[in-house]
Amino acid sequence: MQIVENFNVHGAEPLPSSDGWCENILQSRFAHQVLDDTVQSNILSIVPNATFGHIPPEQWSYPAWIDQEKLVRSYKSVNNSTDLESDQRMARYSSGFFFDHPLLQEYDWYWRIEPGSKLLCDITYDPFLYMERTHKQYGFVLASSQTRHSTLPAYIRGYTASRRIQPKDRTLFPYFTNTACQFVSNFEIGSLNIWRNATFRDFFRYLDDTGNFFYEFWSDGSVHSLAAGLFLDKDQIHYFEDIGYQCSTHHHCPSPSTLNCRCTCPVTDRAKNTCISYWKALSPMG
């Protein structure tokens, strides 16, 4: 699954590159806002059975309750060269709507990938079958520290108090709240049913009503991570340590001394990741 706009893919590879992995592993599906014929043709040349669909405007546009003056002040308060408006629309959609897209209704699992990303290792097994057979619900490759203070954990504590609920796994939720770590969501393999259930929908509506996807620049990675911390056991989460992956400044390569993987990774990709070391301490079995 890939969510893209034209400007995401012009001048960049629309799909991850790794020895024909798309044809061998994925039955790819794409949802997007607007893609021109050239972009669609480029994607179809890589994955001939790809399908395309539009994101409903009401799920991509600003909600009616957004205070436009407050929004402008929020954008002016950060010095960021990226397209904040598009980033936050994407974050909100990826947090609470993508799983309801018509193209995904026949599926139980998804694999999210990013334009221009690269797979650095051969994948010799079906990750979906692995997740299903081992009773996993959410899989990740990258975990990183948040670069700026977020109000999201405080709102989630307000949510749990208002609903009188406790985290399902009392050791998992503190991993996110005490370390400021989060799963990097541009690579996710997971069950769509995590997000389709009534509990998560209520959770997302509570957060969405604050408007802070736009005012506070909340990310879908943070939302998905904290939701996993609330609603899943740590044994339902899998770290795909054997999948080498690179996207923008984020990268991961398996250690050749511990995993028998066929990879082509720059040496610098093997930098220590504090959040991953925290995760391994929390969940030694992955």
C-alpha positions as CSV (number, residue, x, y, z in Angstrom):
1,M,0.0,0.0,0.0
2,Q,1.3,3.4,-0.9
3,I,-0.2,6.9,-0.5
4,V,1.3,9.3,-2.9
5,E,0.8,12.6,-4.7
6,N,2.4,13.6,-8.0
7,F,5.1,15.7,-6.3
8,N,6.1,12.7,-4.2
9,V,7.1,10.6,-7.2
10,H,8.4,13.0,-9.9
11,G,12.2,12.6,-9.8
12,A,12.0,9.7,-7.3
13,E,11.5,6.0,-7.7
14,P,7.8,5.4,-7.0
15,L,8.4,2.1,-5.4
16,P,11.1,0.6,-3.3
17,S,13.9,-1.0,-5.3
18,S,15.2,-4.4,-4.6
19,D,15.6,-7.1,-7.3
20,G,12.0,-7.3,-8.3
21,W,10.7,-7.6,-4.7
22,C,7.3,-6.2,-5.6
23,E,6.6,-8.9,-8.2
24,N,7.8,-11.6,-5.8
25,I,6.3,-10.5,-2.5
26,L,3.5,-8.0,-2.8
27,Q,0.2,-7.8,-4.6
28,S,0.4,-4.0,-4.4
29,R,-2.4,-1.6,-4.0
30,F,-2.2,2.1,-4.2
31,A,-4.4,4.9,-2.9
32,H,-3.7,8.5,-3.8
33,Q,-5.0,12.0,-4.2
34,V,-4.2,12.7,-7.8
35,L,-1.7,10.9,-10.0
36,D,-1.1,11.8,-13.6
37,D,-0.9,9.2,-16.5
38,T,2.9,9.3,-16.5
39,V,3.2,8.3,-12.8
40,Q,0.6,5.6,-13.2
41,S,2.4,4.2,-16.2
42,N,5.7,4.2,-14.3
43,I,4.1,2.3,-11.4
44,L,2.4,-0.2,-13.8
45,S,5.7,-0.9,-15.4
46,I,7.0,-2.2,-12.1
47,V,3.8,-3.8,-10.7
48,P,1.5,-4.7,-13.6
49,N,-1.4,-5.6,-11.4
50,A,-1.4,-2.4,-9.3
51,T,-4.7,-0.7,-8.8
52,F,-5.4,3.0,-8.2
53,G,-8.0,4.9,-6.2
54,H,-8.7,8.4,-4.9
55,I,-8.8,9.5,-1.3
56,P,-12.2,11.0,-0.5
57,P,-11.9,14.8,-0.2
58,E,-13.6,14.9,3.2
59,Q,-10.8,12.7,4.6
60,W,-8.0,14.7,3.1
61,S,-9.3,18.3,3.5
62,Y,-9.2,20.3,6.8
63,P,-12.1,19.3,9.1
64,A,-14.8,22.0,9.5
65,W,-13.9,22.6,13.1
66,I,-10.3,23.7,12.3
67,D,-9.6,27.3,13.4
68,Q,-7.8,28.7,10.3
69,E,-6.2,31.6,12.2
70,K,-4.8,29.3,14.8
71,L,-3.6,27.0,12.0
72,V,-1.7,29.9,10.4
73,R,-0.1,30.8,13.7
74,S,1.0,27.2,14.2
75,Y,2.6,27.0,10.8
76,K,4.5,30.2,11.4
77,S,5.7,29.0,14.7
78,V,8.0,26.3,13.2
79,N,10.9,26.8,10.9
80,N,10.4,23.9,8.5
81,S,11.2,23.8,4.8
82,T,8.9,20.8,4.1
83,D,5.3,21.1,3.0
84,L,3.6,21.1,6.4
85,E,0.1,21.3,5.0
86,S,0.5,18.1,2.9
87,D,2.5,16.4,5.7
88,Q,-0.3,16.9,8.2
89,R,-3.1,15.9,5.9
90,M,-1.1,12.7,5.2
91,A,-0.5,12.1,8.9
92,R,-4.2,12.5,9.7
93,Y,-5.3,10.3,6.8
94,S,-2.7,7.6,7.6
95,S,-3.7,7.6,11.3
96,G,-7.4,7.3,11.0
97,F,-8.8,6.7,7.5
98,F,-6.6,4.6,5.2
99,F,-7.9,1.3,6.4
100,D,-11.4,2.1,5.2
101,H,-10.4,2.8,1.6
102,P,-12.5,0.7,-0.8
103,L,-9.4,-0.8,-2.3
104,L,-8.5,-2.4,1.0
105,Q,-11.8,-3.8,2.0
106,E,-11.1,-7.3,0.7
107,Y,-7.8,-7.4,2.7
108,D,-6.9,-8.2,6.3
109,W,-3.2,-7.2,6.0
110,Y,-1.3,-4.2,4.7
111,W,2.3,-3.3,3.9
112,R,3.0,0.4,3.8
113,I,5.8,1.6,1.7
114,E,7.1,5.1,0.7
115,P,8.1,6.7,-2.6
116,G,11.9,6.6,-3.1
117,S,12.5,4.0,-0.3
118,K,14.8,1.1,-0.7
119,L,14.9,-2.5,0.5
120,L,18.5,-3.4,1.2
121,C,18.1,-7.2,1.7
122,D,16.6,-10.1,-0.2
123,I,13.3,-11.1,1.3
124,T,13.1,-14.9,1.1
125,Y,9.7,-15.5,2.9
126,D,6.2,-14.0,3.0
127,P,6.0,-11.5,5.9
128,F,2.2,-11.7,5.9
129,L,2.2,-15.5,6.5
130,Y,4.8,-15.0,9.2
131,M,2.7,-12.5,11.0
132,E,-0.4,-14.7,10.7
133,R,1.3,-17.9,11.9
134,T,3.0,-16.2,14.8
135,H,-0.1,-14.3,15.9
136,K,1.5,-10.9,15.4
137,Q,-0.6,-7.8,14.7
138,Y,1.9,-5.1,13.9
139,G,5.4,-5.2,12.4
140,F,8.1,-2.5,12.1
141,V,11.7,-2.0,11.0
142,L,12.6,1.4,12.4
143,A,12.0,3.1,15.7
144,S,13.3,6.6,16.5
145,S,13.1,9.3,19.1
146,Q,10.8,12.2,18.5
147,T,12.6,15.3,17.5
148,R,10.3,17.8,19.3
149,H,8.1,17.8,22.3
150,S,4.7,16.4,21.7
151,T,1.5,17.0,23.6
152,L,0.1,13.7,22.3
153,P,0.9,11.5,25.4
154,A,-0.9,14.0,27.7
155,Y,-4.0,13.8,25.5
156,I,-3.8,10.0,25.5
157,R,-3.7,10.0,29.3
158,G,-6.8,12.2,29.2
159,Y,-8.4,9.6,26.8
160,T,-7.6,6.7,29.1
161,A,-9.0,8.5,32.1
162,S,-12.2,9.5,30.3
163,R,-12.7,5.9,29.1
164,R,-11.5,4.3,32.3
165,I,-9.2,2.0,30.5
166,Q,-5.7,0.7,31.2
167,P,-3.0,-0.3,28.7
168,K,-3.4,-4.0,27.7
169,D,0.4,-4.6,28.4
170,R,1.6,-2.4,31.3
171,T,5.3,-2.8,30.1
172,L,4.6,-1.8,26.5
173,F,2.9,1.6,26.9
174,P,5.8,3.1,29.0
175,Y,8.2,2.2,26.1
176,F,6.7,5.1,24.2
177,T,5.8,7.5,27.0
178,N,9.0,7.2,29.0
179,T,11.5,7.1,26.1
180,A,9.9,9.4,23.5
181,C,10.4,6.5,21.1
182,Q,8.0,5.7,18.3
183,F,7.8,3.3,15.4
184,V,8.6,4.9,12.1
185,S,5.4,4.5,10.1
186,N,6.8,4.7,6.5
187,F,7.4,1.0,6.9
188,E,4.6,-0.9,8.5
189,I,3.3,-4.4,8.1
190,G,0.2,-5.0,10.0
191,S,-3.4,-6.2,10.5
192,L,-5.9,-3.8,9.2
193,N,-8.2,-5.0,11.9
194,I,-6.2,-3.2,14.6
195,W,-7.4,0.1,13.2
196,R,-10.9,-1.1,12.0
197,N,-12.2,-2.0,15.5
198,A,-14.6,0.3,17.4
199,T,-12.0,1.0,20.2
200,F,-9.4,2.4,17.9
201,R,-12.0,4.4,16.0
202,D,-13.1,6.0,19.2
203,F,-9.5,6.7,20.1
204,F,-8.9,8.4,16.8
205,R,-12.0,10.5,16.9
206,Y,-11.0,11.7,20.4
207,L,-7.6,12.8,19.1
208,D,-9.0,14.2,15.8
209,D,-11.5,16.4,17.6
210,T,-8.6,18.3,19.2
211,G,-7.4,19.6,15.8
212,N,-3.8,18.8,16.8
213,F,-2.9,16.9,13.8
214,F,-2.7,20.4,12.3
215,Y,-2.0,22.7,15.3
216,E,0.6,20.4,17.0
217,F,1.8,18.5,13.9
218,W,1.0,15.1,15.4
219,S,2.4,12.2,13.3
220,D,0.7,9.0,12.3
221,G,3.8,7.2,13.6
222,S,3.2,8.6,17.1
223,V,-0.5,7.8,16.9
224,H,0.0,4.2,15.7
225,S,2.8,3.6,18.3
226,L,0.8,4.9,21.2
227,A,-2.3,3.0,20.0
228,A,-0.2,-0.2,19.9
229,G,1.0,0.6,23.4
230,L,-2.5,0.8,24.6
231,F,-4.3,-1.9,22.8
232,L,-1.7,-4.6,22.0
233,D,0.5,-7.0,24.0
234,K,4.2,-6.6,23.2
235,D,4.2,-10.2,21.9
236,Q,1.8,-9.1,19.2
237,I,4.4,-6.7,17.8
238,H,7.3,-7.9,15.6
239,Y,10.6,-6.2,14.8
240,F,11.6,-7.2,11.3
241,E,15.3,-7.1,12.1
242,D,16.1,-9.1,9.0
243,I,14.6,-6.6,6.5
244,G,17.1,-3.9,5.5
245,Y,15.3,-0.7,4.7
246,Q,16.2,2.9,3.8
247,C,13.9,5.9,3.4
248,S,15.2,9.5,3.5
249,T,17.4,9.8,6.6
250,H,15.9,6.7,8.2
251,H,17.8,3.4,7.7
252,H,18.2,0.0,9.1
253,C,20.5,-2.9,8.1
254,P,20.7,-6.3,9.8
255,S,23.8,-7.2,11.6
256,P,25.7,-9.8,9.5
257,S,27.0,-11.5,12.7
258,T,23.5,-12.3,14.0
259,L,21.3,-12.8,10.9
260,N,21.9,-14.8,7.8
261,C,20.7,-12.1,5.4
262,R,21.8,-11.2,1.8
263,C,22.1,-7.5,2.0
264,T,23.8,-4.5,0.3
265,C,24.1,-1.9,3.0
266,P,26.5,0.9,3.4
267,V,28.6,0.5,6.6
268,T,27.1,3.8,8.0
269,D,23.7,2.2,7.9
270,R,24.6,0.0,10.9
271,A,24.6,2.9,13.4
272,K,23.3,2.2,16.8
273,N,19.7,3.0,17.3
274,T,18.8,3.7,21.0
275,C,15.1,3.1,20.5
276,I,15.8,-0.3,19.0
277,S,18.1,-1.2,21.9
278,Y,15.3,-0.2,24.3
279,W,12.9,-2.4,22.3
280,K,15.2,-5.4,22.4
281,A,15.5,-5.0,26.1
282,L,11.7,-4.9,26.4
283,S,11.0,-7.7,23.9
284,P,14.1,-10.0,23.6
285,M,12.3,-12.4,21.3
286,G,11.5,-9.6,18.8
